[in-house]
Amino acid sequence: MTASFPMNAGDGLYSYSKNSHLQKEVIDGVKETVRDTIIRKLDIKTILSSSNTIHITDLGCSVGPNTFSSMQHIVEALKDKYLYQNQVIDSTKSILEFQIFFNDQVTNDFNTLFQSLPVDRSYYASGVPGSFYDRLFPSRSIHFLHSSCAIHWLSKIPKELLDEKSPTWNKGLIHYVGASNVEIVNAYVAQFEKDMEMFFNARAEEIVPGGMMVLVTAFSGYGHFLGFFGSSLMDMVNEVISII
């Protein structure tokens, strides 16, 4: 039996703020790159051919202010792109609306997330609980997808690592960093490949033609994954989806 204790939004944000400095640095470090790519590459007329509402999602949003900072920055960049591409000088004449879907695991504290939503936000907010290794949205419904410091989390622990009699037994660890046994590393690589295949297959169904996906990671040392990752990105390009 486990005991549960109530936690208010302040407690959740305090805990998050103590452990999210790296993520904030990463997000701040790529903001201009994201904005520049939106301005240069996104064909906003195409993705708005049937609606004036842009659907955005942040996969792995957690509960703190980092996701709000990212989403507001993306919204502002999309507004500027719309004004520029449509040669609209007065921003008050823009008819764009934004719907943002905040996604994370079902165990995420969505109460804390929504209690701390910025009061001056320029978008409508919704929560979408579930693993991003599965389908989350209807076909061709997402215009812009963002995920930062999240895709390094596997969908599950490789089963080989849970067998005490297996040569890949990884006692006391939930990662492969520093592992001397190459079989342990290979088990993680194999699971990552399976997860990324599921991730990209799901996103290929959900993102509209001409939409954009931004994946950001703070972690180096993914040399083992680059071949598979690169081929997956090429498959996405063939689906007419822009990726940075």
C-alpha atoms as one frame of an Amber mdcrd trajectory, in Angstrom:
protein
   0.000   0.000   0.000   1.200   3.482  -0.788   0.292   6.718   0.955  -0.532
   9.879  -0.956  -0.325  13.441   0.255  -1.939  16.546  -1.274   0.367  18.937
  -3.058  -0.617  22.422  -4.070   0.514  24.195  -7.226   3.169  26.133  -5.352
   4.829  22.925  -4.140   4.923  21.507  -7.660   6.362  24.654  -9.176   8.951
  24.946  -6.415  10.132  21.393  -7.039  10.169  21.948 -10.790  12.077  25.222
 -10.531  14.854  23.484  -8.603  15.356  20.864 -11.294  14.712  22.608 -14.602
  17.633  24.997 -15.046  19.297  22.902 -17.741  16.053  22.640 -19.693  15.564
  26.406 -19.480  19.086  27.053 -20.776  18.473  24.710 -23.702  15.133  26.341
 -24.556  16.586  29.856 -24.347  19.565  28.778 -26.432  17.486  27.626 -29.406
  14.782  30.314 -29.409  16.323  32.396 -32.172  17.028  29.308 -34.260  13.405
  28.233 -33.954  12.145  31.702 -34.813  14.490  32.031 -37.780  13.420  28.664
 -39.154   9.738  29.532 -38.835  10.249  32.837 -40.637  12.365  31.331 -43.420
  10.800  27.939 -44.041   7.230  27.630 -42.833   4.599  28.123 -45.542   1.846
  29.416 -43.333  -0.555  29.971 -46.237  -0.503  26.262 -47.010  -1.136  25.075
 -43.473  -3.930  27.640 -43.048  -5.661  26.789 -46.304  -8.808  25.545 -44.541
  -8.777  27.326 -41.168  -7.456  30.386 -39.362  -6.580  28.355 -36.257  -3.064
  27.024 -35.769  -2.799  23.870 -33.685   0.429  23.580 -31.684   1.553  20.871
 -29.289   4.348  20.610 -26.760   5.219  16.958 -26.142   6.618  16.294 -22.681
   5.481  19.644 -21.297   5.931  18.817 -17.579   4.413  21.367 -15.151   6.583
  24.451 -15.062   7.139  27.753 -16.829   9.548  26.415 -19.478   6.746  25.107
 -21.630   4.887  28.435 -21.412   8.018  30.332 -22.457   8.512  28.054 -25.458
   4.888  28.205 -26.547   4.612  31.991 -26.294   7.818  32.397 -28.277   6.520
  30.068 -31.001   3.154  31.862 -31.107   4.874  35.236 -31.548   7.098  33.850
 -34.315   4.085  32.387 -36.111   2.251  35.712 -35.856   5.241  37.526 -37.349
   5.489  34.953 -40.119   1.795  35.383 -40.914   2.101  39.160 -41.059   5.216
  38.957 -43.214   3.930  36.324 -45.638   0.576  38.039 -46.037   2.095  41.540
 -46.107  -0.102  42.652 -43.209   1.358  45.735 -41.534  -1.124  46.184 -38.688
  -0.986  43.204 -36.318  -4.485  44.037 -35.049  -5.810  42.925 -38.440  -4.459
  39.418 -37.935  -7.257  36.865 -37.671  -5.073  34.040 -36.407  -6.094  31.988
 -33.402  -3.901  29.493 -31.581  -4.817  26.261 -29.844  -2.026  24.704 -27.794
  -2.139  21.104 -26.611   0.091  20.459 -23.605   1.055  16.786 -23.551   2.716
  14.589 -20.969   2.247  11.235 -19.263  -1.046  10.603 -17.488   0.843  10.869
 -14.167   1.878  14.453 -14.933   0.497  17.092 -12.559  -1.833  18.837 -14.985
  -3.528  20.634 -12.080  -0.310  22.485 -11.334   0.267  23.101 -15.038  -3.083
  24.749 -15.634  -3.183  26.644 -12.348   0.032  28.370 -13.433  -1.012  29.237
 -16.995  -0.022  32.825 -17.875  -3.029  35.099 -17.500  -1.935  37.185 -20.493
  -1.485  34.249 -22.878  -2.590  34.676 -26.477  -3.735  31.102 -27.058  -6.317
  28.560 -25.964  -4.922  25.753 -23.812  -5.791  22.072 -23.571  -4.198  19.076
 -21.890  -3.523  15.806 -23.711  -2.382  13.020 -21.379  -0.592  10.024 -22.853
   2.708   8.681 -24.141   4.084  10.452 -27.208   5.206   7.074 -28.489   1.544
   6.464 -29.357  -0.974   8.414 -31.409  -2.274  11.450 -29.525  -4.156  13.494
 -32.136  -6.473  12.998 -35.119  -4.933  12.595 -38.558  -3.576  15.779 -40.156
  -4.560  17.992 -37.229  -1.274  19.446 -35.876   0.448  22.376 -37.607   3.440
  22.850 -35.326   4.975  20.288 -32.973   7.570  21.075 -30.312   9.393  18.832
 -27.847  12.361  19.821 -25.722  14.517  17.636 -23.452  12.019  14.775 -23.631
  12.685  12.238 -26.378  15.668  10.731 -24.564  13.182   9.117 -22.173  12.427
   5.606 -23.387   8.914   4.186 -23.427  10.032   1.378 -21.123  13.088  -0.274
 -19.650  14.518  -2.857 -22.077  13.277  -6.181 -20.737  16.730  -7.766 -20.970
  17.948  -5.403 -18.257  15.389  -6.690 -15.769  16.623 -10.286 -15.790  19.140
 -10.830 -12.997  20.547 -13.831 -14.840  21.008 -11.931 -18.094  24.426 -10.576
 -19.141  22.645  -7.244 -19.610  21.544  -7.057 -15.942  21.959  -3.365 -15.096
  21.563  -3.414 -11.329  20.649  -0.107  -9.730  20.753   1.951 -12.933  18.124
   3.359 -15.280  20.597   4.410 -17.980  23.611   3.112 -19.893  26.021   5.980
 -19.148  29.321   4.554 -17.950  28.268   0.956 -18.592  31.259  -1.238 -19.419
  29.091  -3.993 -20.887  28.398  -3.292 -24.563  25.309  -5.513 -24.388  23.714
  -3.053 -21.974  24.353  -0.186 -24.394  22.990  -2.227 -27.291  19.813  -3.001
 -25.351  19.164   0.709 -24.844  19.963   1.465 -28.485  17.550  -1.221 -29.675
  14.759   0.155 -27.465  15.476   3.704 -28.624  15.206   2.615 -32.249  11.846
   0.949 -31.600  10.589   4.017 -29.736  11.700   6.452 -32.415  10.029   4.394
 -35.113   6.756   4.538 -33.159   7.247   8.257 -32.466   7.808   9.214 -36.098
   5.074   6.949 -37.433   2.585   8.582 -35.060   3.712  12.111 -35.909   3.607
  11.390 -39.653  -0.113  10.705 -39.255  -0.841  13.695 -37.042   1.047  16.597
 -38.648  -0.531  18.419 -41.580   1.321  18.543 -44.933   3.707  21.476 -44.730
   3.651  21.455 -40.930   6.779  21.765 -38.816   8.305  19.708 -36.030  10.994
  20.955 -33.618  12.828  18.385 -31.491  15.369  19.691 -28.997  17.692  17.651
 -26.795  20.280  18.810 -24.302  22.217  15.584 -24.386  25.299  14.630 -26.370
  26.730  11.184 -26.983  23.989   9.918 -29.258  26.392   8.797 -31.942  24.956
   5.295 -31.863  21.547   6.660 -32.817  22.439   9.046 -35.612  22.137   6.563
 -38.452  18.666   5.447 -37.483  17.627   8.948 -36.449  18.766  10.348 -39.802
  16.874   7.749 -41.813  13.750   8.426 -39.752  14.003  12.152 -40.464  14.329
  11.440 -44.180  11.141   9.387 -44.013   9.415  12.369 -42.421  10.697  14.674
 -45.148   9.189  12.317 -47.687   5.888  12.877 -45.862   6.222  16.598 -46.714
   6.899  17.637 -43.133   9.543  20.217 -42.254  11.854  19.317 -39.385  14.532
  21.268 -37.540
